[in-house]
Amino acid sequence: MDTESVRPAVTELRLSAFKSHRGATLPLGPLTLLTGGSGSGKSSVLQAYEILARLGSGARLNWAVAAAPGGAVGCVPAWARPDEQGRRGFRIGCTVDGPVGPVRLDVAVQAEPELRIVGERLTGGGETLLSTALTDPARRAVQAAWYTAGSTPVTRAPLPDDRLGTALLPLRVAGKTAGQRLVLAAAEQMVVALRSVFACDPRPEVMRGAGPGGGGGGGAGLGAEPGDHLGGSGGGACSGGGSGGAAGSGARTGGSRVTGGRGAGGRTGGGGGGGPGGPGGTGAAGGNAGTGAWGEGLLTGGFAVAAGGDGTADDGSALQGSWGWSAGDGRLRTACDNLPAVLGRTSRECARRHAVLVEAVRDGCVGPVAGLRAEPVERAGTVGIRALVERGTLPAMPLEQLGDGELRYVALALVLLTGPEVLAMDPVGEVLSARQVLGLLADGMDRSLDDRQVRALLELAVRMVGRGHVRLLGTVRDGAVADGLPGVQVLHLGV
């Protein structure tokens, strides 16, 4: 096997006992669409995937299960009966293919009476590499055993019951024996695949309300817990370009973990308002001031607003007045409420990919589309960024005036054409972007879209997936919209 060219990717989901699913095994290809009637469990599959992704990113269990409506209790199957101690829970898992070969992860979560991970098993290479079990309900820990293959076959130690043990192994395993090195390689493969996931749910009502005094949607990314803010990347609007991920563990400032990104100012402060994937709203952002000191900024909804005098923009140009590009708001959030700021960034960083985006938008929108651009605009005395659709000889149209389907289409197309450096996620910074696969989750991918738009979006997805850097799992009402497209796998649920 050419391990240098194999990128870790989730190739199977297992919902042993999760909501309406019992013993379900779903094979995932590079582009997989789930279809089925209402109540067939399409959204539940993506929710289970997102829980695994958050756990793989090192998030605490209570934050991970917030990916599903109703939290942990809402994930418990209705048919699950409590045991003598009143305990109920759910079980999910996945398989990740990569340089080590297939690696399986299975997790058992107790939802009642206390939320905790009560069992975990990581297997690969024909060995059980990690297993955990709750041996003393009175302790907030599980007993873990991982493969050693040295003078002793396994090493045993307690691990916290609110974190995924697989994500903690690199901190606990020395890697001195062949068995330990296998454990580390398998754990890294699993973590890299799970941390490379981004759930995208463009919300037109939030996108239109973004701005001073408007609604804040968004999300902090799958791996970030409430109050965590990730520093922006120094570049790489194109998929696979630039350096992404957070550097260091950061410190806590004002209740938030501050993690400085590479090449960009760190972000501090809290946020208000909430959306899928985490809290949005207002926070303080760092930017390069003209004097070289950290400037102060304000992020409000979809606007990128900088406060306080002239300075230097990200691209080195001079800023005049109170407006400037915000280094911290150039990463697209889950609800896509900050789409104008991200479009401004991507148009400057990768003209070639931006031209492809314009072409894709032309295929999915009614009326002429000559280009997309971002410009400063003042609202209620605050200057920020708005996006415009250029229409040739016609006046340019503000992006928020597009219909719901067109807004969702533009946002989803942008996600397909970018990479982890442009999305509000926390990929593995120690692994090159070229060695990672971006896993996109798009629930209700065809929501508000007509068949023509869905088809154009899927054709774009086929092109991007074919390059090997993107995988897509989406849900649609009718799988027939993908008929004739190469490489699209349609799974019918509830049949």
Sequence and secondary structure as in RCSB ss.txt:
>XXXX:A:sequence
MDTESVRPAVTELRLSAFKSHRGATLPLGPLTLLTGGSGSGKSSVLQAYEILARLGSGARLNWAVAAAPGGAVGC
VPAWARPDEQGRRGFRIGCTVDGPVGPVRLDVAVQAEPELRIVGERLTGGGETLLSTALTDPARRAVQAAWYTAG
STPVTRAPLPDDRLGTALLPLRVAGKTAGQRLVLAAAEQMVVALRSVFACDPRPEVMRGAGPGGGGGGGAGLGAE
PGDHLGGSGGGACSGGGSGGAAGSGARTGGSRVTGGRGAGGRTGGGGGGGPGGPGGTGAAGGNAGTGAWGEGLLT
GGFAVAAGGDGTADDGSALQGSWGWSAGDGRLRTACDNLPAVLGRTSRECARRHAVLVEAVRDGCVGPVAGLRAE
PVERAGTVGIRALVERGTLPAMPLEQLGDGELRYVALALVLLTGPEVLAMDPVGEVLSARQVLGLLADGMDRSLD
DRQVRALLELAVRMVGRGHVRLLGTVRDGAVADGLPGVQVLHLGV
>XXXX:A:secstr
  TTT   EEEEEEEEEETTEEEEEEE  SEEEEE STTSSHHHHHHHHHHHHHHHTT  HHHHGGGSTTHHHHH
S TT    TT  EEEEEEEEEESTT  EEEEEEEEEESS EEEEEEEEETTEEEEEEE   TTSSEEEEEEE  S
SSSEEEEEEETTS HHHHHHHH    SHHHHHHHHHHHHHHHHHHTEEE    HHHHHH STTS       TT  
TT EE   SS  STT S  SB S  EEETTEEEE BTTS  EES   SEETTEE S EEEEEEBTTSSEEEEEEE
TTEEEEESS EE TTS EE TT    GGG SB TT TTHHHHHHHHHHH HHHHHHHHHHHHHHSSS   EEEEE
EEEETTEEEEEEEEEETTEEEEEGGGS HHHHHHHHHHHHHTS GGGBS    TTS GGG  EEEEETTTTTT  
HHHHHHHHHHHHHHHTTTSEEEEEE S GGGGTT TTEEEEE   
